[in-house]
């Protein structure tokens, strides 16, 4: 797998996405409330880049933002997403990731390095 550098970077009004061969890294901007409209935009990107193949999602939590927990439930409908890794920078990030696990019905794990996130996603694939 080529996971050294992204194939493409996309900047939306609420996040920066780095598209790799088998996964997407999302870095949501500081202070954003991530809700259904933002999830819809992400789903459009997923459809473009991963229409007929499995992929993983890495949530890079370097900024402070809020996710409506309903979005985790709604994201379960993305059939070809195999799981979500959360790149954590603080104890609060880990607590948030663990809080969201029951809402997300696919594998979700928190890690302290990008490499660990990437390796876990590759194992799921």
C-alpha positions in Angstrom: 0.0 0.0 0.0 1.2 3.5 -0.8 0.5 5.4 2.4 3.6 7.6 2.4 1.9 10.7 1.0 -1.7 11.7 0.1 -2.8 11.4 -3.5 -4.9 14.6 -3.1 -5.7 17.2 -0.5 -9.2 18.8 -0.4 -10.0 21.8 1.7 -13.7 22.3 2.6 -15.0 25.1 4.8 -14.9 22.9 7.9 -12.1 20.4 7.3 -9.0 19.5 5.3 -9.1 16.0 3.8 -6.0 14.1 2.7 -7.0 11.3 0.3 -4.7 8.2 0.4 -5.1 5.0 -1.6 -7.0 3.2 1.2 -8.1 5.8 3.7 -9.0 9.5 4.2 -7.5 11.7 7.0 -9.8 14.5 8.1 -8.5 17.5 10.1 -11.6 19.4 11.2 -11.1 23.1 11.9 -11.0 24.7 15.3 -14.5 25.4 16.8 -16.5 23.6 14.2 -19.8 21.9 15.0 -19.8 18.8 12.9 -23.4 17.9 12.0 -25.5 16.4 9.2 -24.6 19.0 6.5 -20.8 18.3 7.1 -21.4 14.5 7.1 -23.3 14.8 3.7 -20.3 16.7 2.2 -17.9 13.9 3.5 -20.2 11.2 2.0 -20.0 13.0 -1.3 -16.2 12.8 -1.1 -16.3 9.1 -0.1 -18.5 8.3 -3.1 -16.1 10.1 -5.5 -12.9 8.4 -4.2 -14.0 5.1 -2.7 -17.2 4.3 -4.6 -16.7 0.6 -5.0 -14.0 -0.3 -2.5 -13.4 -0.5 1.2 -11.6 2.4 2.9 -10.8 3.6 6.4 -11.2 7.0 8.0 -8.7 8.8 10.3 -10.0 11.6 12.4 -7.1 13.9 13.2 -8.2 15.6 16.5 -5.4 18.3 16.5 -8.1 21.0 16.8 -11.0 21.3 19.3 -14.4 20.7 17.7 -17.7 19.2 18.5 -19.5 16.3 16.7 -23.2 15.7 17.0 -23.3 12.0 18.1 -26.1 11.3 15.7 -23.5 11.7 12.9 -21.7 8.6 14.2 -24.9 6.7 14.0 -25.7 8.0 10.5 -22.1 7.2 9.3 -22.9 3.6 9.9 -24.8 3.7 6.6 -21.4 4.1 4.8 -21.1 0.5 4.0 -17.6 0.4 2.5 -16.1 2.3 5.4 -14.3 -0.4 7.5 -13.6 1.7 10.6 -12.4 4.9 12.1 -9.1 5.6 13.8 -8.9 8.7 16.0 -5.5 10.5 16.2 -5.4 11.9 19.7 -3.2 14.6 21.2 -4.6 14.7 24.7 -6.4 12.8 27.4 -9.5 14.8 26.5 -9.2 13.4 22.9 -9.1 9.9 24.2 -12.1 10.4 26.4 -14.1 11.9 23.5 -13.1 8.9 21.3 -14.2 6.4 23.9 -17.5 8.3 24.5 -18.3 8.0 20.8 -17.6 4.3 20.5 -21.2 3.2 21.4 -22.6 5.5 18.7 -20.3 4.2 15.9 -21.2 0.6 15.1 -18.0 -0.1 13.2 -14.5 -0.5 14.6 -13.3 2.7 16.3 -10.0 3.0 18.1 -7.9 5.9 19.4 -4.2 6.2 18.9 -1.4 8.7 19.7 0.5 8.5 16.3 -0.5 8.7 12.7 1.5 5.5 12.0 -0.6 3.6 14.6 -3.8 4.8 13.0 -2.6 3.9 9.5 -1.4 0.4 10.6 -4.8 -0.3 12.3 -6.7 0.8 9.2 -4.5 -1.4 7.0 -5.1 -4.4 9.3 -8.9 -3.8 9.0 -8.6 -3.8 5.2 
